[in-house]
Structures are given as C-alpha cells and as structure tokens.
Amino acid sequence: MICRPVRLLATTNGQIHDTLGFKMSMFVHEVEARKDAHSNLLSKSETSDLYKIQFHNVKPECLEAYNNLEAEVQSKLHLDQDYPCDVVGSWNTWYGDQDQAVHIWRYTGGYPALTECLTKLNNNKEYLHFRKERSKMLVSRRNQLLLEFSFWNEPTPRNGPNIYEMRSYKLKPGTMIEWGNHWARAIKHRQEKDEAVGGFFSQIGDLYEVHHLWAYKDLQSREETRNSAWQKEGWASSVYYTVPLIRSMESRIMIPTKSSPLQ
C-alpha cells in the first residue's frame, strides 16, 4: 500500500493554509454577468442571415468532374426561389490543402430557412441522386454554421479575375468579444482597395473559429496590399492585441470555380 501525505487545511486572516506551506485565497474573483451572447453582440442585427461553409476534400482524379457536378446543382438551387438559400462563393484551394473545394452558402431567414431547405432537399430525388454521386468523389468533408461580423463588408458578387485568401483563426475560448472589438477598428485599414470580402465566426461545428475572406488581383497584389497596411497608424497595435487571442491560424489561397458569384 502506498501512503500519501494528508493535507490539513486551516484558515487565518482570509487565507487557507495547508501543512505543506501552500496558500490559497478564500476570496474568489467574481465574474461580471454577461448581458447577451457574443453572437448577438457581434453579428448584424439588421439581418437574420445564417451562413454555412463546406470543406470538401476531393479525390485528385475526380476534381474536374466534381466541379462540373457541383456547379450544375448549385445553379439550380441558387436560382430556385422555392429555396431560401443562395451560393455566396465556391473555390478550389490553390495553396493549402490540395484537391479541396470550399463553398459558402447564405440562408436568408436564419435557422428556420436552413431547416426548410434541408427538409425540401431530403425530399428532392434529383438532389439525393446528386449527393450519392458526389460521395463517390470525396475523401472527406466538414462544415460549419456561421454568423457574419457586423463591421465587415457584405459578401456580394464581384467580377474577376481575382484570387481569394481565406484566413482562418482558432481563438482561445472566451475571447471572441475582444477579437471583435479590435477588428472593428482594424478593418478600416483594409478597405482602400476593396479587398475585404467578408468576415464570419462559427456557431456550430468547430467553435471559436473566425474566417476572414479577402480578394486580390494576384499574389503580388496581395503582398503589396498587406505590406501597405503596416504603414497605417493603428494597424500594428491591432495586430499586437489580437495575436495573443489566437490558438492557431491557417491561410488558404483559393481560385473561384466557373459558377461562383465571387469571381
């Protein structure tokens, strides 16, 4: 039998003492009650839009066939007024995970619109056939439900050619409000060349994850635009205060598919 020392506790002048010499405060810091969920504080109150992002890892030999099939189905859903959803953009990853497709959908009307779409699609024989065919082309897939930051641009169709960068940040739990406060000031430094496309934060799926979507003419334009931000007063401090909030980050350079509204 292994004998372990027993820690005897006693209290003196607001401190807890133990026989091993450690001290612990009896007084616990009281956390101020939150007035609202961070999703309500950070998202656009004038809309009830919900976003879904899909990451599809495609078998390399199937990518072209996948893009053609996806474009056909997306176009039908995008134009069908009976479905309260539309395609924001579709891309193939150029630098990052290879043979990957990324799609962003908007559901106008929030969760009820999402539920309505899913119900209708589950009764749509053509769509069920599409999903069966698509599954043969995939290695894996992942999705998230997102809300849009109130201080970011609305993601609307744009002409190309452009390349897109999606910067994804996994934040430390409890830091989303602080992140939003800093970026609400920082985003003004990234508006001159209309590169800011959209900013989203997760609600379901991987939590405390943020996606920033940027558009550039090419990689050289990206480099010049990002470097110019450092010449603006306030940008460096915004980066300084947000870096400690990040657990990990990822950058994808993406090329729009032919059917994407964001070109």
N, C-alpha and C positions, 0 to 999 in steps of 0.2 A: 504493500500500500504506500502511495506517495503522499507525504504530508506537506501541505502548503500553509504559509503564514496567514493568520486571520487578521484582517484589517479592522481595527477597532476605531470607531468614529466618535468624536466628541465635538461640541460646539463652544466657541468662545468669541465674543465680540463680532458676530456676524460671519465668522469663518468656520468651515468644517475642517477639523484636524484629524489626521489618522496617525496610527502608531508608526508608520513608515516615514513620516515627516512631510507628506504632501498636504497642500491646502486647496480647498475648493470653495468658491464663493457660494453662499446660500442665496444670494440675490441674483436671479436670472433676468437678463435684459428682456424687457417687454417689447414685443414686436407690434408696431402700429397696424391696426386693422386696415386691410385693403378696401377701398371704396368700390372697386369694379375689377372685372377680369381684364388682363392685359390685352386680350383680343378686342374688347370694346374700346379700350383707351387708344389703341394704335391703328385700328382699321378705319376705313372710310365709312362714316356714319350715314352719308347720303345715299349709299348703295347697299344692297344686300347680296352682292355677288360673292360666289364661292368659286375657288379655283382648284383644279386638280392637275398635278404634274405626274407624268408617267415616264419611267425609265425602262426601256426595253432593250435587253442585250440580245442581239440577233446572231444567228449562225452566219459566219462570214460569207458563205456561198449563197445565202438567201437574202442579203440586204437589198438588192435591187428589186426582187420580187416582193419583198416586204413593203418597201416604199410605195410601189405601184398599188398594191392591195390596200394599204392604209389610206392612200390618197383618195382612192375611189370611195371608200366607206365614209371617210371624213367629210368629203364634199357633199355627200347625200345628207348626212346629219347636220352639217353646217347650214345647209340651205332649207332644210325641212322645218317649217315654222311650228310643227307639232311637238318639236323637242326644244325645251328651253335651255339650250346649250350651244356654244359655238367654239370653234378652234381658234385659240389665240395665236399659236405658232407651233410648227413642227421642224425638227432639225435632226441631222446626223452629227454625232460628235466627231470632230476632226482631230483635236488634241485633247487627250483624256482617255477615258475608256473607249477602246476601238469597237467598231461594229455596234454602236449604240444609237438608238433612236430616242429622242426626247420630245414629248408633246405636252402642251399646256392647254387645258380646256377651261372655259368660263361657264358657270351655271348661274343664269340670271334669275334670282329669287332665292338663292342660298340653299339650305339643306332640303326644303320641300322640292325645289327644282331638281336637285340631284336624285332624290327618291323617285320622282316622276319619271326621269329619264331612265333610271335603272329598271323600273317596273316595265316600261314600254319596250326597252331593249331586250329584256328577258322573254318577251312575247313576240319578238321580231325574228322570224325564221331566217331571214336573209342575214341579219346581224349575227345570229347564233352560228350560222354556217361560216361567216367571216372569222369569228373567234376560233372556231375549230381549225380552219386553215391556217390562221396566224400562229396558233400554238405550235404547229409543226416547224415553224421558222425560228422560234425563240429558244434561247438558253435559259434566261431568267427575266423576271420583270418585278418592278417595285413602283408603288405610287404613294402620294401624299395628298391630303386636302389642305388647302392654303387660304389665307386671307391676304388682302393687299394692304400694304402700309399706306396710311393716309397722306404722307408727304411725298410719295413717289408719283411719277407720271402714270397716266392710264395707258396700259399696253394696247395701242391701236395699230391697225395695218400700216405698213410703210413700204415704200418702193426700195428696190435694191439696185445693184448688188451690195450686200453687207455680209460681214461675218458677225457672229454673236458670241459674247462671252457670258457664261453663267458662273458667277462666283457664289459658292455655297458655304455657309458658315454654320458650324455646330457650336452653339453657345453654352455657357455654363448655366444650369437651371437657376431661374430667378433673376436673370439679367436682361430679359427682353425689353422691359421698360427703359432701362438705362441705355441699351443699344438704340432704341427708337429715338430717345431724346437727343443723343449725339448725332445720329444720321439725319434727323430733321434739320439740323444746322449744316451738316456736311454736304448734303445733296445739292445745295445751291452752287457749290464749287464745280459741279459736274453737269451743268445744264447748257453751257455755251454752245457746244457742238451737237446738241440733241442726242447725246449718246445714251442717256438714261432711259431705258425702255420700261422697266417695271421692277417693283420690289415686293416680295412676299414672305410671309412667315407661316410655319406649319401649325396645323390644328390637330390633324390625325395622321398617324404614321410616325416617322422619326420626329420627336418633339424638340423644341428649342432649336430649330433649324431655320435659317434665313437664306433666301435665294435672291440675288441681285442680277438683273439681266441688262446687258449693255450691247449697243450696236456700234460697229466701226466699219469703215470702208475696207480696211485690210489690217494686217498685223502691224505694219509701220505706223498707220494712223492711230492704232491702239496705243503703241509705245509713246508717241508724241502727245496724245491726249492725256494719258496717265501722268507723264512727266510734267506737263503744264499745270496740273492740279497742285503740285508741290510748291509752285510759285505763288499760290494764292494764300493770303493771310487767313488762318483758321483751319486749313486742311490738315496741317501737320498735327495740331492739337487734337483734332477729331480722331485721327488715326491712333495717336498716343493713348487716348482714353478708351478706345474700343478694343484694341488688341488684347488687353487683359481679360476681356469678357469671352474670348474665343477658346474653345477646346480644340477644334481642328477646322481646316478650311480646304476648299478644293476649287480649282478653276477648270472649266471646260471651254474650249473654243469650238463653236458649232457652225455648221453650214445649213441654211434653210433648205427644206425639201421644195420641190417644184410647186406643191399645192399650199405651202404655208402662207398665211396672210401677212406674216412678218418676213419680208424678203431682204 
